[in-house]
């Protein structure tokens, strides 16, 4: 698999599958793959890969005053957050099958959410999978000012003591501004193997707050 991925397209799907399968999703992430679109599922392993080391998160001075604007909850309502991520986009790869699969992974302790609330109203957050010391970021959403930035910062603050790496998948200027960087696919796959085989260092993501 490693040699195949190293020679795979850099900016195109590696392969297609007819549908998402829960067990394969976990294997795919540990191999460096992630899904984009459904029916058929497009599996990607881009080169370069965008990653964020939690201790390298960039916090603007004007952001520091905003960090306590919202209440942070972990794994409080995963289903509501992933649904919000779907509904906040005109076109989304997140469909009902996708939600069902990832909600099942949440119930099994693999998928996790960091949610932001204002007066008990969900206003943003980020969700992804935790395998070993990897957080595979899947999607984030923001309905209020700076909500997505705050979500990333809080996630980094929580994971930094445990030597995690956050997989951001594909580079964009927003992520770069927050401290993310591109590394080669080859380097990513080497780091991935080591991180996925390590223990997270904590019993429960929900208890990190």
JOJO-V205337 format. One record per residue. N is the residue number from 1. RES is the residue in one small letter. PHI is phi in whole degrees, -180 to 180 (999 if undefined). OMEGA is omega in whole degrees, -180 to 180 (NA if undefined). D_FIRST is the distance of its C-alpha to the first C-alpha in whole Angstrom. Layout:
N,RES,PHI,OMEGA,D_FIRST / N,RES,PHI,OMEGA,D_FIRST
//
This chain:
1,x,999,-177,0 / 2,x,-61,-179,4 / 3,x,-62,179,6 / 4,x,-64,-179,5 / 5,x,-70,180,6 / 6,x,-64,-180,9 / 7,x,-101,-178,10 / 8,x,-77,178,10 / 9,x,-55,-178,14 / 10,x,-82,-175,15 / 11,x,-138,-180,18 / 12,x,-161,179,17 / 13,x,-59,176,15 / 14,x,-76,175,11 / 15,x,-163,179,12 / 16,x,-118,173,15 / 17,x,-133,-175,16 / 18,x,-65,-179,20 / 19,x,-159,174,20 / 20,x,-79,174,19 / 21,x,-127,-171,19 / 22,x,-54,-178,19 / 23,x,-65,-179,17 / 24,x,-70,179,14 / 25,x,-55,-179,15 / 26,x,-64,179,15 / 27,x,-63,-178,11 / 28,x,-63,-179,10 / 29,x,-62,-180,13 / 30,x,-69,177,11 / 31,x,-94,178,8 / 32,x,100,-179,10 / 33,x,-100,171,11 / 34,x,-147,-176,14 / 35,x,-91,169,17 / 36,x,-129,-177,19 / 37,x,71,176,22 / 38,x,-130,177,22 / 39,x,57,-8,23 / 40,x,-79,178,21 / 41,x,-81,175,19 / 42,x,-93,180,17 / 43,x,-102,-175,14 / 44,x,-118,171,13 / 45,x,-147,-170,12 / 46,x,-68,176,15 / 47,x,-136,10,16 / 48,x,-81,180,18 / 49,x,-114,180,17 / 50,x,-93,-179,21 / 51,x,-134,178,21 / 52,x,-135,173,25 / 53,x,-88,-173,26 / 54,x,-50,-178,28 / 55,x,-74,179,31 / 56,x,-103,179,31 / 57,x,-61,-179,32 / 58,x,-99,180,35 / 59,x,-117,178,38 / 60,x,-65,179,41 / 61,x,-59,-178,44 / 62,x,-73,178,45 / 63,x,-81,-176,42 / 64,x,-60,179,43 / 65,x,-73,-176,46 / 66,x,-97,-171,44 / 67,x,-64,-179,42 / 68,x,-108,180,44 / 69,x,-65,-173,45 / 70,x,-123,175,43 / 71,x,-79,179,42 / 72,x,-100,175,39 / 73,x,-131,180,37 / 74,x,-110,176,34 / 75,x,53,-178,33 / 76,x,-80,179,36 / 77,x,-146,-178,35 / 78,x,-56,-177,32 / 79,x,-61,179,33 / 80,x,-65,-178,35 / 81,x,-70,-179,33 / 82,x,-65,177,30 / 83,x,-68,177,33 / 84,x,-64,177,35 / 85,x,-60,179,31 / 86,x,-67,-173,31 / 87,x,-74,-178,35 / 88,x,-79,-179,35 / 89,x,-113,176,33 / 90,x,-66,175,35 / 91,x,-120,-177,32 / 92,x,-136,174,29 / 93,x,-75,-178,25 / 94,x,-85,176,27 / 95,x,-117,-175,28 / 96,x,-64,178,30 / 97,x,-65,179,27 / 98,x,-60,180,25 / 99,x,-61,-179,27 / 100,x,-62,-179,28 / 101,x,-62,-176,24 / 102,x,-74,174,24 / 103,x,-67,176,28 / 104,x,-64,178,26 / 105,x,-66,174,24 / 106,x,-64,-179,27 / 107,x,-65,178,29 / 108,x,-93,174,26 / 109,x,92,180,26 / 110,x,-99,-180,23 / 111,x,-90,-176,24 / 112,x,-144,-180,27 / 113,x,-133,169,30 / 114,x,-113,-171,32 / 115,x,-115,178,35 / 116,x,-113,-178,38 / 117,x,-126,172,42 / 118,x,-126,-177,45 / 119,x,52,178,48 / 120,x,67,176,45 / 121,x,-104,179,44 / 122,x,-68,-176,40 / 123,x,-122,179,40 / 124,x,166,178,36 / 125,x,153,-179,33 / 126,x,-144,175,29 / 127,x,-134,179,27 / 128,x,-176,-179,23 / 129,x,-111,173,21 / 130,x,-113,174,21 / 131,x,-133,-175,19 / 132,x,63,179,20 / 133,x,-106,176,21 / 134,x,-112,167,19 / 135,x,-110,180,21 / 136,x,-90,-178,19 / 137,x,-67,-178,22 / 138,x,-105,-179,23 / 139,x,-164,174,26 / 140,x,-139,-175,29 / 141,x,-146,-179,33 / 142,x,-143,176,36 / 143,x,-105,-179,40 / 144,x,-128,-176,42 / 145,x,-53,174,42 / 146,x,64,-175,39 / 147,x,-61,-178,38 / 148,x,-69,177,34 / 149,x,-64,179,35 / 150,x,-63,-180,37 / 151,x,-62,179,34 / 152,x,-65,-180,31 / 153,x,-61,-180,34 / 154,x,-64,177,34 / 155,x,-61,179,31 / 156,x,-64,179,30 / 157,x,-61,-179,34 / 158,x,-74,-174,32 / 159,x,-93,-176,29 / 160,x,-55,-179,30 / 161,x,-67,-174,32 / 162,x,-109,175,28 / 163,x,59,179,26 / 164,x,-83,168,24 / 165,x,-125,179,22 / 166,x,-102,176,22 / 167,x,-85,179,19 / 168,x,-96,176,22 / 169,x,71,-173,19 / 170,x,-125,-178,21 / 171,x,-64,163,24 / 172,x,-147,-174,27 / 173,x,-64,179,31 / 174,x,-61,-180,32 / 175,x,-66,179,29 / 176,x,-62,179,29 / 177,x,-63,-180,33 / 178,x,-82,177,32 / 179,x,118,179,30 / 180,x,-72,-180,27 / 181,x,-145,176,25 / 182,x,-92,171,22 / 183,x,-130,-179,20 / 184,x,-67,177,17 / 185,x,-59,179,13 / 186,x,-58,180,12 / 187,x,-67,180,15 / 188,x,-61,-177,14 / 189,x,-66,177,11 / 190,x,-68,179,13 / 191,x,-64,-178,16 / 192,x,-57,-178,14 / 193,x,-60,180,12 / 194,x,-67,-177,16 / 195,x,-66,-177,18 / 196,x,-68,-180,16 / 197,x,-88,179,17 / 198,x,-91,174,20 / 199,x,-78,-178,23 / 200,x,-60,-178,25 / 201,x,98,177,28 / 202,x,-138,-178,30 / 203,x,-79,-174,31 / 204,x,-145,176,31 / 205,x,-60,-177,30 / 206,x,-61,-175,33 / 207,x,-92,-178,35 / 208,x,-73,178,34 / 209,x,-73,NA,37
//
